[in-house]
């Protein structure tokens, strides 16, 4: 039973990437870029986030995120700026272009995508699904933390 659950979760992740990217393709975004813009659009991230903070929030490796952020910087969706509090650090911030793409162009399509995917879900179904996904995620985080920090740990994300 566990194998079936995790295989379906794997399939859902792959389909999210495929169909989600299709939903925002006209805006020049992928689901990974959508996640970065979503993370940077939060009120707590208005001043920007370091690559490490962003990688931790999205649960991806710094290496994968660095390439993604580089492409997004090239497309003028994000900028890398010096941290005013610590001149040695750099922060990823959303540009005005990125904010326009996120708020005006992508958000309506993302909401429509969610509506389509969750069309036959009741509010109760959605609450329950979220509850169980959060339980799985919490257990995975505990497993990840118990594995310790090291080169292999970063690659596992």
N, C-alpha and C positions, 0 to 999 in steps of 0.2 A: 504494500500500500504506500509506504514512504517513497519508494522509487517512482511510482506513478505520480504522486504529488509533486516531487521535485522535477520530474520530467515535464509535467504540465507547466510548472513555474518557469522552467527554462524556455519552453515553447512560448509562453506568454511574453517573456522578456524579449525574445527574438521578434515576435509579432508586434510588440510595442515599438521596437526600433524600426521595423519595416513600415508599418501602417502609420505610426506617428510621424516619421520622417516624411512620408508621402503627404500628410496633412499640412505640413509647414514648408514643403519643398519650394513653393513659389516665393517664399520669403528668404530663400537661400539658407535655411536652417536644417539641422538634423536633430534627432531627439537629444543627443549629447549637448548640442549648442543650446537647445531649448532648456535643458536642465541648468546650464551655466547661467543663462539669462534669468531664469526663474530664481536661482539662488541669489544672484546679484540684485534682483528687484525687491527683495525683502527689506523692510524698514531697517532691520539690524545690520544690513550690508550696504547701506547708502554711501558710506565712506569708502567702500571697497573691501576686498578680502585678499589675504595673501594666498599664494598658490597652495600652500600647506593647509590653510583653513578651508579653502574651497575644495581641495582634494578630500579632506576629512569629511566635510559636509556631504559631498556627493558620493563618498565611499569608493573612490577610484585612486589609482596610483598617480603620484606627482608627474611621472614620465608621460603617461597617457594624457593627463590634463595639460601639460606644458605644450604639447603639439596642438591640441585642440584650441587652447587659448591663443597660440600663435596664429592659427588660421582665422580665428575670430577677430584678432587685432588687425590682420591684413584686410578683413572685410569691414572694418570700422565699427564692429559691434561692441568691442571692449577696448580699453586702453590700459597700459601698464604705467602706473605713476609711482612716484616716490612717496613713501609713508611719511607724513608730516611729523608723526610722533617718534619715528625711528628712521632716520635718513638712510640707514643701511638696508632697510626693507622696502620691498616693492609691493604694490597692491594692484589687483585687477579691479577695474571699475567699468561700469557700463557707460558707453558714449551716448551722446544725444541721438545718434543714428540707431544704436542698439536699443535704446529706450523706445524710440518710435517703432522700430520693427517689433519689439516685444509687446508694447501696450496697444498699438493701433492695428498692426498687421497680423501678428501671430495669435494674440489672445482670443479673438473671435473664432479663429479656426481651431484652436486648442479646445475651447469650450464646446464647439460643435463635435469635435472628435470624441471628447468625453461623453457627450450626450449619445452619440451613436454606439460607442462601446458599452455603455451602461444602460442602454435603452430598455432592456427587460429586467433591470435591477430595481427593486423597491429601495426606499431609503434604508429600511432595515437590512436588506441584503448588502448594501454598500457599507453600512456601519459594521456588520459582521465580517465582511471580507477584509476591511481595514483592520479590524481588531486582530484577526488571525495572521494577517501579514505582518503586523507590528510584533506579534509574539514570535513569529519565525525570525524576524529581523533582530529582535533582542537576543534570541538564542545564538544566532550567527555572530553577533557582535561579541558576546561572551566567549564564544569559541575562538574568535579572532584574537581577542585580548589575551586569552590563555596561551595562545601560540607564541606570544612574545613579539618583541620588535626585532627586526633584522632584515636583510636583503630579500629573503624569501617572502617575508610578510608583505612587503610593498608590492611584490609581483603578484601576490594572490588577489589583489583587489582588481 
